[in-house]
Amino acid sequence: MKVPFTWKVTGWFMIGWSAEFPPGEVRPLHYFGEDLVAYRGADGAVHVLTGHCRHLGAHIGHGGKVVGDCVECPFHGWRWGPDGRNKHIPGENRVNKVLTLRSYPVQEQNGCVFLWHQPDGRPPSWSMPDILGLFPDLQTDPTAFYRPYPEFSRKAEREPVHPQVVLENGPDSAHFRYVHRATVTPRMLDWHVAEHTWNFLTGWPDVRSDDPDAMALRIHAQMFGLGGSISAFEGSARHRLIFACTPVDDESSDLFYSIWWPKLPGDDSDVPPPEVRQRVEKQYLITVWDDLSIWRYQRYVEHPALSAQDAKPYLSLRKWATQFYDIPA
């Protein structure tokens, strides 16, 4: 997908689920055109560094190992700390203070792992919002939901989709009928920009009511930069979800989708029962693949002919998005 803006976007981007980063394991990653290495140190935190050792260029993510809070290169045993600095050189009583690896800020919450990316390496200018605490008027207790991973999580790898295109689905109400086979067209009830977030409230009209303002379902959503959106459902459904998109290179992205589904009354287990898994899979998890069937072959249109109800929020989102491009296309 060719777009008139860079794929090296600034913001928080999802790189996986907590369970994919167990203690003591090293994992290679590739995002924003860079080879990376991720590991969970003895401190319990996930750390992400440039993937290639500054000694002779070996990829630490392939065969490296965790030693304390450091990651050790499989080639000659050089160790690198969470800050990217050299901490140990075998056979020597010194470290190399000149060579460093780039260290990426990481936030982990509610079973998801996020990386801060800024092309020039500048530190985070805002914090990643709390997925379950974002809408405090709705359910926020993590124990009230089944675990999102692995049952209610999906990942699509190396898809030809830019993060902004994913978010432009938010103010696009007309596509639900044709892409998701919806029998009711949703309405944008409210939307506003707040610095790095684009917030909106969508309503699904109640067809059983004569009141045109009666809604069977309301979806509260916030886009946390171009990294993705967090949604809370109120009404006929009461779950939370995150839909995230992270550039792999200048042509493709990985997409992450997780749902926090409310537990059945009296169920204390974190593992969803089969009947719940079947319902969520059939009604909600499938929507990612519906959208991908369009995005994979879509051409980006800079000046689209928008419907009257979608024009203002759609153009607002595109204007808001420009703040996350710190380098030209």
ChimeraX attribute file (.defattr): number of C-alpha atoms within 10 A of each C-alpha:
attribute: neighborCount
match mode: 1-to-1
recipient: residues
	/A:1	16
	/A:2	14
	/A:3	17
	/A:4	10
	/A:5	14
	/A:6	15
	/A:7	25
	/A:8	23
	/A:9	28
	/A:10	23
	/A:11	24
	/A:12	27
	/A:13	27
	/A:14	25
	/A:15	23
	/A:16	19
	/A:17	20
	/A:18	18
	/A:19	12
	/A:20	15
	/A:21	19
	/A:22	14
	/A:23	16
	/A:24	16
	/A:25	17
	/A:26	24
	/A:27	20
	/A:28	19
	/A:29	17
	/A:30	15
	/A:31	20
	/A:32	20
	/A:33	14
	/A:34	13
	/A:35	17
	/A:36	23
	/A:37	23
	/A:38	23
	/A:39	28
	/A:40	24
	/A:41	23
	/A:42	14
	/A:43	10
	/A:44	13
	/A:45	17
	/A:46	23
	/A:47	25
	/A:48	25
	/A:49	27
	/A:50	23
	/A:51	24
	/A:52	19
	/A:53	25
	/A:54	18
	/A:55	16
	/A:56	10
	/A:57	11
	/A:58	17
	/A:59	20
	/A:60	29
	/A:61	26
	/A:62	15
	/A:63	15
	/A:64	23
	/A:65	20
	/A:66	19
	/A:67	14
	/A:68	14
	/A:69	20
	/A:70	25
	/A:71	31
	/A:72	26
	/A:73	26
	/A:74	17
	/A:75	15
	/A:76	13
	/A:77	18
	/A:78	22
	/A:79	25
	/A:80	25
	/A:81	21
	/A:82	24
	/A:83	17
	/A:84	20
	/A:85	19
	/A:86	25
	/A:87	18
	/A:88	18
	/A:89	17
	/A:90	11
	/A:91	7
	/A:92	7
	/A:93	7
	/A:94	11
	/A:95	15
	/A:96	14
	/A:97	9
	/A:98	8
	/A:99	12
	/A:100	18
	/A:101	20
	/A:102	15
	/A:103	19
	/A:104	24
	/A:105	20
	/A:106	20
	/A:107	19
	/A:108	17
	/A:109	14
	/A:110	15
	/A:111	14
	/A:112	20
	/A:113	20
	/A:114	24
	/A:115	24
	/A:116	24
	/A:117	22
	/A:118	21
	/A:119	13
	/A:120	9
	/A:121	13
	/A:122	12
	/A:123	11
	/A:124	17
	/A:125	11
	/A:126	13
	/A:127	11
	/A:128	20
	/A:129	16
	/A:130	13
	/A:131	21
	/A:132	22
	/A:133	13
	/A:134	17
	/A:135	17
	/A:136	9
	/A:137	7
	/A:138	16
	/A:139	19
	/A:140	17
	/A:141	10
	/A:142	15
	/A:143	12
	/A:144	18
	/A:145	25
	/A:146	24
	/A:147	23
	/A:148	23
	/A:149	20
	/A:150	11
	/A:151	15
	/A:152	20
	/A:153	19
	/A:154	18
	/A:155	15
	/A:156	14
	/A:157	14
	/A:158	15
	/A:159	18
	/A:160	20
	/A:161	26
	/A:162	27
	/A:163	22
	/A:164	21
	/A:165	17
	/A:166	20
	/A:167	24
	/A:168	14
	/A:169	14
	/A:170	22
	/A:171	24
	/A:172	19
	/A:173	16
	/A:174	17
	/A:175	15
	/A:176	18
	/A:177	13
	/A:178	10
	/A:179	15
	/A:180	16
	/A:181	11
	/A:182	12
	/A:183	10
	/A:184	13
	/A:185	13
	/A:186	22
	/A:187	20
	/A:188	19
	/A:189	13
	/A:190	12
	/A:191	18
	/A:192	14
	/A:193	15
	/A:194	9
	/A:195	11
	/A:196	17
	/A:197	19
	/A:198	23
	/A:199	20
	/A:200	20
	/A:201	19
	/A:202	21
	/A:203	21
	/A:204	20
	/A:205	19
	/A:206	15
	/A:207	13
	/A:208	9
	/A:209	11
	/A:210	8
	/A:211	10
	/A:212	9
	/A:213	13
	/A:214	14
	/A:215	20
	/A:216	16
	/A:217	18
	/A:218	22
	/A:219	21
	/A:220	21
	/A:221	24
	/A:222	25
	/A:223	23
	/A:224	22
	/A:225	25
	/A:226	29
	/A:227	27
	/A:228	24
	/A:229	22
	/A:230	23
	/A:231	23
	/A:232	25
	/A:233	18
	/A:234	18
	/A:235	13
	/A:236	11
	/A:237	14
	/A:238	17
	/A:239	21
	/A:240	26
	/A:241	22
	/A:242	21
	/A:243	22
	/A:244	27
	/A:245	29
	/A:246	29
	/A:247	27
	/A:248	23
	/A:249	17
	/A:250	19
	/A:251	17
	/A:252	23
	/A:253	23
	/A:254	23
	/A:255	26
	/A:256	23
	/A:257	22
	/A:258	24
	/A:259	25
	/A:260	23
	/A:261	21
	/A:262	20
	/A:263	20
	/A:264	14
	/A:265	7
	/A:266	6
	/A:267	14
	/A:268	13
	/A:269	14
	/A:270	14
	/A:271	17
	/A:272	21
	/A:273	13
	/A:274	8
	/A:275	8
	/A:276	16
	/A:277	15
	/A:278	11
	/A:279	11
	/A:280	15
	/A:281	14
	/A:282	11
	/A:283	10
	/A:284	13
	/A:285	18
	/A:286	13
	/A:287	16
	/A:288	17
	/A:289	13
	/A:290	15
	/A:291	16
	/A:292	18
	/A:293	11
	/A:294	11
	/A:295	18
	/A:296	13
	/A:297	11
	/A:298	14
	/A:299	11
	/A:300	14
	/A:301	10
	/A:302	9
	/A:303	7
	/A:304	10
	/A:305	8
	/A:306	12
	/A:307	12
	/A:308	7
	/A:309	14
	/A:310	16
	/A:311	14
	/A:312	13
	/A:313	21
	/A:314	20
	/A:315	16
	/A:316	15
	/A:317	22
	/A:318	15
	/A:319	10
	/A:320	18
	/A:321	18
	/A:322	13
	/A:323	14
	/A:324	16
	/A:325	18
	/A:326	14
	/A:327	14
	/A:328	9
	/A:329	11
